[in-house]
Amino acid sequence: MPSVIRLYVRAVTGLNKVLFMLAAALMIVIVPAMMAEVISRYVFHSPTVWGMELAVLLFGPYFLLGGPYLLHLGGHVNMDLFRNRMSRRGGLAVDIANQLIILFFCAVMLYYATPLVLQSIEYRETTFSAWNPPLWPYKIAVPAAVLLLGLQSLAELARLCFGDKKDDAA
């Protein structure tokens, strides 16, 4: 693999690994917020106005930002039953086709999600709940995660095309 492509692959995979770890750390906020809500609601009969909404809003970025590195790890749903029965060359063709489909999906999602986020920022969109937090910081996670997924898919495609093994150290 040419060094500039190897650098790209390692940089994208490394960035997605860091974001994966940060996204996982969101559970440190989500779980206590949900616990506080449950205790407040069922023990003190006084639900919070923010607990469940905060958990729901943070779960979106948690889920989305973990996806690109999960693609590198091979943790997404696969049709391994069929894939494992194929020849090495047939499996490679399927893997390349999968990455191209992911790239197409990312392009379509970016095309439609980005204007919605920009509109949310422009209108200073909120949840209209009693707590009423702004929504745009959470909505930014959608095009950001889709862009990162596309960049990771491109890195995986480069690995496949150049016959490079996955480097988990990245």
GIFENCOR-V252360 format. One record per pair of residues at least 4 apart in sequence whose ideal C-beta (glycine too) atoms are under 6 Angstrom apart, sorted by the first residue. I is the first residue (numbers start at 1). J is the second residue. D is the distance in whole Angstrom. If there is no record, write none. Layout:
# GIFENCOR-V252360
((I,J,D) (I,J,D))
This chain:
# GIFENCOR-V252360
((1,5,5) (1,6,5) (1,162,4) (1,164,5) (5,158,5) (9,155,4) (9,158,6) (10,14,6) (10,170,5) (12,151,5) (12,152,6) (12,155,5) (13,72,5) (13,155,6) (13,170,4) (14,170,5) (16,68,4) (16,69,4) (16,148,6) (16,152,5) (17,69,5) (19,65,5) (20,66,5) (20,69,4) (23,62,5) (23,65,4) (23,66,5) (26,30,6) (26,58,5) (26,62,4) (27,31,5) (30,55,5) (30,58,5) (33,51,5) (33,54,5) (33,55,5) (34,55,5) (36,40,6) (36,51,5) (37,41,6) (37,48,5) (37,51,3) (37,52,5) (38,42,6) (39,43,5) (40,44,5) (40,46,6) (40,47,6) (40,48,5) (41,47,4) (49,130,4) (49,131,5) (50,54,5) (50,131,4) (53,129,6) (53,131,6) (57,138,5) (60,138,6) (60,141,6) (61,65,5) (61,141,4) (64,141,5) (64,145,4) (65,145,5) (66,70,6) (67,149,6) (68,148,4) (68,149,5) (68,152,4) (70,75,4) (71,152,5) (72,152,6) (79,83,6) (80,84,5) (83,91,6) (86,90,4) (86,91,4) (95,160,5) (96,160,5) (99,153,5) (99,156,5) (99,157,4) (102,153,4) (103,150,6) (103,153,5) (106,146,5) (106,149,6) (106,150,3) (109,113,5) (109,146,4) (110,114,6) (110,143,6) (110,146,5) (113,142,5) (113,143,5) (114,143,5) (117,139,5) (117,140,6) (117,143,6) (120,125,4) (120,135,6) (120,136,4) (120,139,5) (121,136,5) (125,135,5) (125,136,6) (126,132,5) (126,134,5) (127,132,6) (127,133,6) (127,135,6) (135,139,6) (140,144,6) (141,145,6) (159,164,4))
